[in-house]
């Protein structure tokens, strides 16, 4: 009879980064069912599956803190675009848009339409969405924010104006119900036309509904252009009044007239952190992506059209090329393309590097899975940070990059026993080659799978292994869970 103890899987001789800064070792990590059961020297354990991690890096599964995967996890539950880059948990409902609460009769207006078609919106409450998620069991864990614009769409026929007192009361009731059912908090997207008319008071009254639940407030600022400092002050004020932690979404200095201000913006964030909990997320690209916004049409920025409802034949061309072909001005061409999607090359690379290397920034992809020609961040964000920026550019250390993807977001979003390699924590793990990991997705070929990710476990189950594609990934286990607040 063996004197060794049995466990499910042991990853041996890996370079292990626990997720916490300056905490790594070379050794073993053992998985038993859905948890980490031992780490360090696991020679006393034998397993059903030994994995040789020699020369490879083992980390907690990456947490994508800024996604629009609300409905994608149900449409394409294998979530290859995420597990292939090491993501094991997604935070959905960002930028003020969420799939819940939503009733089928209401059209998903801009930018809610980024999440899907009208028929996809069939979950009146978070509990309904959770039931669907639990039945499908997608490949990634998901935690949900509730979008301010989605709340507005449930109670207002005209979103171009401020909400009335009665409408605010109705939104408060809807938000309270979602919080009771496990939502993380409230998100806003105040830069978008269908939320722009919201008063600060409207947003503050909604944020106050989150306070009793120990939730948080995330915001796509009212502007990321020259008025960014004032927009940040509005966000700080909203969060402080409600006594909520603040997450500023995809922090950036957008527009050529705003370039070079990263240090000023980050210092403003640091100054406010002295009196309230606040942080941000960012992505590793100098181009943004969203619906085509007439307010962002300018000849100072290259704008790449990814889709157009009335003119699909014009997709994958620049707005300037389309305008020239039609013999129209940029604005006239943009109006003719609407509704449409666009990639905006609107940021300075040095600013991007400063946001990435900032100690209190987290990594979020902000990918748009419904876009037929998406921004490459959907498939490449996390390997790009680890390969291009950490290894090749030395913008930040590997340890800091991993921390921003694991323990830091787990702490900020209050995810229990995630984001860290420790005994008793859930076995969300990524094994990768730090020497070869790199993104392959680019603007011309945005759905290319990254290199260097060897294996991914979600709740102890292998959900991705190197070489898998859309067909072969179906053979692997889907073990994602809905992460309700506090559970």
Secondary structure, 3 states (H helix, E strand, C coil): CCCCEEEEEEEEEEEEECCCCCCEEEEEEEEECCEEEEEECCCCEEEEEEEECCCCEEEECEEECCCCCCCHHHHCCCCHHHHCCCEEEEEECCCCCCCCCCCCCCCCCCCHHHCCCHHHCCCCCHHHHHHHHHHHCCCCEEEEEEEHHHHHHHHCCCCCCCCCHHHHHHHHHHHHHHHHCCCCEEEEECCCHHHHCCCHHHHHHHHHHHHCCCCEEEEECCCCCCCHHHHHHHHHHHHHHHCCEEEECCCCCCCHHHCCCHHHHHHHHHHHHCCCCEEEEECCCCCEEEECCHHHCCCCCEEEEEEECCCHHHCCEEHHHHHHHHCCCHHHHHHHHCCEEEEEECCCHHHHHHHHHCCCEEECCCCCCCCCCCCCHHHHHHHHHHHHHHHHCCCCCHHHHHHHHCHHHHHHCCCCCCCCCCCCCECCEEEECCCCCECCCCCCCCCCCCECEEEEEECCEEEEECCCCCCHHHHCCCCCCECCCCC
